[in-house]
Amino acid sequence: MDVTCEVLGEGTHELDLAADATYGDVLAAVGLSTHEASVLVDDRPVPEDRPVDADSVRVIRLIKGG
């Protein structure tokens, strides 16, 4: 399954995910954990354990160290 993932403020990634991938897998594919980012579909957050059903998602970081 091909998914375009925009990490806000950091760029866009073209991901090739397994057919049974979850939105948590999307985060892992871009090097983020479910504790530091959320996936948005149509500008709404989706649960990390929900199967991917969109071909384009946005990721927003929740925390950033400093």
Secondary structure, 3 states (H helix, E strand, C coil): CEEEEEECCCEEEEEECCCCCEHHHHHHHCCCCCCCEEEEECCEECCCCCECCCCEEEEEECCCCC
